Amino acid sequence: MSFSDPAAMVKWPNVPACYGWLSLDRRGRWRLKGEVVSHGGLVAFINRHYGPDNSGNWTFSNGPQAVYVALDYTPLVLRLQDEGGLTAHTGAAAGSVTAAYLDDEGNVLLDTTIGIGLLDDRDLGRFVADCRNACGVAADEGELQAIMGGAAGVMWRGLPVQPSRRCDVALRFGFRPDPAP
């Protein structure tokens, strides 16, 4: 799916794509040339026009211009809501979670209806509190560290927490973290 504006493409067919300007950090903040975008209206505009292209790149469609987004990790940053649901950094409901991963660096990844996302680090405590071992009691630090080494046996909300390697995530989930022309 492409997020470019077809009407704008007809009116301005030769607008060059933009690389190296916009990025998404690990907390779901937009950064323009490294600086956090803090203007609420601009953040909302970017969020509305953010999505994947057919090549695994994530872009912000600024009318006829594709602004390619560099990703600090995944294309989505997920946040746990008080009622237990998840939302993406864009404000979109993440839908159901089909898989949970703990990577070799201690990052939590959740595969959701809208795609793979990194759990915001401010929600890690709540995630860990919901993890259970095979006996149904709270998983301890050693059990979680064992997952980082490739072990199994911990569940989160009924899903097994699977080991993952950070270096494999982009290829496994089909996105390009650092698009280039």
C-alpha positions in Angstrom: 0.0 0.0 0.0 1.3 3.5 -0.8 0.4 6.5 1.3 1.1 9.1 -1.4 -1.7 11.4 -2.4 -2.8 10.5 -6.0 -4.3 13.9 -6.7 -1.1 15.6 -5.6 1.0 13.2 -7.7 -0.9 14.4 -10.8 -0.5 18.0 -9.9 3.2 17.7 -8.9 4.5 14.5 -10.6 8.3 15.1 -10.1 8.7 15.9 -6.5 11.8 14.1 -5.2 11.7 11.8 -2.3 13.2 12.9 1.0 15.8 10.8 2.9 17.6 11.5 6.2 15.3 14.1 7.6 12.7 12.2 9.6 13.2 9.5 12.1 11.2 7.6 14.8 12.9 7.0 18.1 12.5 4.2 20.6 9.8 6.1 22.5 7.7 6.8 19.5 8.8 10.4 19.1 9.3 12.0 15.7 12.6 13.6 15.1 13.3 16.1 12.4 17.1 16.2 11.7 17.6 14.8 15.2 15.4 17.3 17.0 12.2 16.1 18.7 9.1 17.3 16.9 7.0 18.9 19.7 4.3 20.8 17.8 1.1 18.8 18.5 -0.4 19.7 15.1 2.7 18.6 13.2 2.9 15.3 15.2 -0.8 14.6 14.5 -0.2 15.3 10.7 2.8 13.0 10.5 0.9 10.3 12.4 -2.1 10.5 10.0 0.2 10.1 6.9 2.6 7.5 8.2 2.6 4.0 6.8 4.5 1.4 4.8 5.3 1.3 1.1 5.5 -1.8 -1.0 9.2 -2.3 -0.4 9.2 -2.4 3.4 10.0 1.3 3.9 8.0 3.4 6.2 7.2 6.8 5.0 5.4 10.0 5.8 3.4 11.1 2.8 3.7 14.9 2.5 1.3 15.4 -0.4 3.2 14.2 -3.5 6.5 13.8 -1.5 7.5 10.5 0.2 9.5 11.3 3.3 11.4 8.1 4.2 11.5 7.5 7.9 14.7 6.1 9.6 13.6 3.8 12.5 15.6 3.4 15.7 14.1 -0.1 15.9 10.6 -1.0 14.7 8.1 0.9 12.6 5.7 1.1 15.6 6.2 1.9 19.2 3.5 0.4 21.4 2.2 1.6 24.8 0.2 -0.3 27.3 -3.1 1.4 28.2 -4.6 1.3 31.7 -7.4 -0.9 30.6 -4.9 -3.4 29.2 -5.1 -2.5 25.5 -2.2 -1.4 23.3 -1.9 1.7 21.2 0.8 2.7 18.7 2.7 5.9 18.9 0.4 7.2 16.2 -2.6 6.8 18.5 -4.0 3.9 16.5 -5.3 0.9 18.5 -2.9 -2.0 18.0 -5.6 -4.7 18.0 -4.9 -8.2 19.2 -1.4 -9.4 20.0 -0.4 -12.6 18.2 3.1 -13.0 19.5 5.4 -11.7 22.2 9.2 -11.6 22.0 12.1 -10.7 24.2 15.2 -9.9 22.3 18.9 -10.5 23.2 19.1 -6.9 24.4 16.1 -7.0 26.7 13.6 -5.3 24.4 10.0 -6.5 24.2 8.4 -6.8 20.8 4.8 -7.4 20.2 3.3 -8.6 16.9 -0.1 -7.0 16.7 -2.9 -6.7 14.2 -1.3 -3.5 12.9 2.2 -4.9 12.8 5.3 -5.4 14.9 6.1 -2.9 17.5 8.6 -2.2 20.2 7.1 -1.9 23.7 7.8 1.6 25.1 10.5 1.1 27.8 8.3 3.0 30.3 5.9 0.0 30.1 8.5 -2.8 30.7 7.6 -3.0 34.4 4.0 -3.6 33.7 4.9 -6.2 31.0 7.2 -8.0 33.5 4.5 -7.9 36.2 2.1 -9.8 33.8 4.7 -12.5 32.9 4.1 -16.0 34.4 6.3 -19.0 34.5 5.1 -22.6 33.9 3.8 -22.8 37.5 1.6 -19.7 36.9 3.5 -17.5 39.3 5.3 -14.2 38.5 8.4 -14.9 36.4 11.6 -13.9 38.1 14.5 -12.1 36.6 16.5 -15.3 35.9 13.6 -16.8 33.9 13.4 -13.6 31.8 17.1 -13.6 31.3 16.9 -17.2 30.2 14.6 -16.2 27.3 17.2 -13.7 26.2 19.5 -16.7 25.8 17.0 -18.7 23.9 15.0 -20.5 26.6 11.3 -20.8 26.8 8.8 -21.2 29.6 7.4 -17.7 30.3 4.0 -16.6 29.3 2.6 -13.0 28.9 -1.2 -12.8 28.7 -1.4 -16.4 27.6 1.2 -16.1 24.9 4.7 -17.7 25.1 7.4 -15.0 25.3 9.7 -16.1 22.5 13.4 -15.3 22.2 14.5 -13.1 19.3 17.7 -11.5 18.1 17.6 -7.8 17.5 19.7 -8.2 14.3 17.0 -10.4 12.8 13.9 -8.4 13.6 13.8 -6.1 10.5 14.2 -9.0 8.0 11.8 -11.3 9.9 9.1 -8.7 9.9 9.8 -7.2 6.5 10.7 -3.6 7.2 13.7 -1.4 6.3 15.0 0.5 9.3 17.2 2.9 7.4 15.8 3.6 3.9 18.3 5.0 1.3 17.8 6.1 -2.2 
